[in-house]
């Protein structure tokens, strides 16, 4: 599975790296990015939770 963050939609709430720090982190510009090209299988549930929790739906999950 893959995850991506839409930089034009992200509001920098920091929720995704709090939920899934193995996949997401905050950049110097205050927006979230993905730090892996493929989500490790042991954190897939956390990556999905981060996407579902995003208040502006900036995270896309591709199975």
C-alpha positions as CSV (number, residue, x, y, z in Angstrom):
1,X,0.0,0.0,0.0
2,X,1.1,3.6,-0.6
3,X,0.2,6.8,1.2
4,X,0.4,10.4,-0.1
5,X,-0.3,13.8,1.3
6,X,-1.8,16.5,-0.9
7,X,0.3,19.6,-0.1
8,X,-2.4,21.9,-1.4
9,X,-4.9,20.5,1.1
10,X,-2.8,19.9,4.2
11,X,-3.3,22.4,7.0
12,X,-0.4,21.3,9.1
13,X,-2.4,20.0,12.1
14,X,0.3,17.4,12.9
15,X,-2.2,14.6,13.5
16,X,-0.8,12.1,10.9
17,X,2.8,12.0,12.2
18,X,1.3,11.7,15.7
19,X,-0.7,8.7,14.7
20,X,1.8,7.1,12.3
21,X,5.4,8.5,12.6
22,X,6.8,5.7,10.5
23,X,5.0,7.1,7.4
24,X,4.4,10.8,8.0
25,X,6.5,13.7,9.2
26,X,6.2,17.5,9.3
27,X,8.4,19.6,7.0
28,X,9.9,23.0,7.7
29,X,7.0,24.6,5.8
30,X,4.6,23.2,8.4
31,X,3.0,20.7,6.1
32,X,3.0,16.9,6.3
33,X,4.8,14.6,3.9
34,X,5.2,10.9,3.5
35,X,8.7,9.6,4.3
36,X,8.3,6.1,2.7
37,X,7.3,5.1,-0.8
38,X,5.6,2.0,0.4
39,X,3.9,1.7,3.8
40,X,5.4,-1.0,5.9
41,X,2.9,-3.8,6.5
42,X,3.2,-3.5,10.3
43,X,1.9,0.1,10.3
44,X,-0.7,-0.1,7.6
45,X,-3.5,0.2,10.1
46,X,-2.0,3.3,11.6
47,X,-1.5,4.8,8.2
48,X,-5.2,4.2,7.4
49,X,-6.2,5.7,10.8
50,X,-4.1,8.8,10.0
51,X,-5.9,9.1,6.6
52,X,-9.3,8.7,8.2
53,X,-8.5,11.2,11.0
54,X,-7.2,13.9,8.7
55,X,-9.6,16.8,9.2
56,X,-9.2,18.0,5.6
57,X,-8.8,14.6,3.9
58,X,-5.4,15.5,2.6
59,X,-4.1,11.9,2.8
60,X,-4.7,9.4,0.1
61,X,-4.2,5.6,0.6
62,X,-3.6,3.4,-2.4
63,X,-4.0,-0.3,-1.8
